[in-house]
Amino acid sequence: MGNSLKKGFQAGFQTTWTLGKVIFPITILVSVLQYTPVLDWLAVLIAPLMGVFGLSGEAAIPLVIGNFLNLYAGIGAILSLELTVKEVFILAVMLSFSHNLLIESSVAAKVGLKMWIILLVRIGLAFISAIVVNLVWHGGGETAQYGFVGNTQAEPNGWLEIILLAVQKAGLGVIQLALIVIPLMIAIQFLKDLGMLNVFTKWMAPVTRMLGMKENTSMTLVAGLTIGLAYGAGVMIQAVKEDNVSYRDLTLAFIFLVACHAVVEDTLIFIPLGIPVLPLLIIRLSVAILLTITIAAIWRKVEAAPSRKEATYEN
């Protein structure tokens, strides 16, 4: 028992250190940017494109803020605007696929994936889903009635307070990461030593096979689905080291999770916006499953192509 605790703690601490080196500086950067004209300038820049997604120009503000910061910041920006139910739903769909891009994409790169793939998938899903919803849904023209308006936070006074606030947010982010990752790693280590992890992996086997992955990706999928990309990346890093998860399976797992991670929390937080969240959940799950199965099938065909060529030459 003591050995399991020690090994789990060491794995959790090492993972926290690895991810913390990414999360801490990026959190400081985006926190400082929040109090500069940069985000507003980007919102103005993309405002003319909003009509393609069925959104008004001002909807660019929550999109930019949500993608540079997080879902909560994006929702806070939505609450400050007068939008239709359809616009709010489209924003919710887009932000559920594409938010907190800097941190979560950097974490993906730390795990070993190419950042451009993650960015392409997330932004592509946000754009395509918005266009489809806009074309398919002809209702929702009434003004959205928000459940509540978030508490306004006092603005920092001067650059010193801005930097101190940014450092505080970054520090709290790393502490929160440690409070989640270290106990999680300890629990996983106990499950491994007790032989329960193999049972769980076999139980999840039909799901992972359906998605085109091997059984040893089960913990990665469950971690990402429940606690999100940034925190679930700790389990992914450990899985690559200990469970010999292949680059192919890791890529497929991440593609699934970028479309559908922290699925309960990231769906429920949209309830105060007064939109139907069940369709939002169904869209995320359906897109994640179909996209992953499709890419897995294409990957298998590409891998099989050289073998067929060699067999042809031999004949």
Protein Blocks (a to p, Z undefined) as FASTA:
>chain_A
ZZmmmmmmmmmmmmmmmmmmmmmmmmmmmmmmmmpcklmmmmmmmmmmmmmnopafklmm
mmmmmmmmmmklmmmmmmmpccdfklmmmmmmmmmmmgcklmmmmmmmmnopafklmmmm
mmmmmmmmmmmmmmmpmghkbccddfbdcddddddedjklmmmmmmmmmmmmmmmmmmmm
mmmmmmmmmmmmnommmmmmmmmmmmmmmnopafklmmmmmmmmmnojklmmmmmmmmmm
mnopafklmmmmmmmmmmoghklmmmmmmmmnopafklmmmmmmmmmmmmmmmmmmmmmm
mmmmmmmmmmmmmZZ
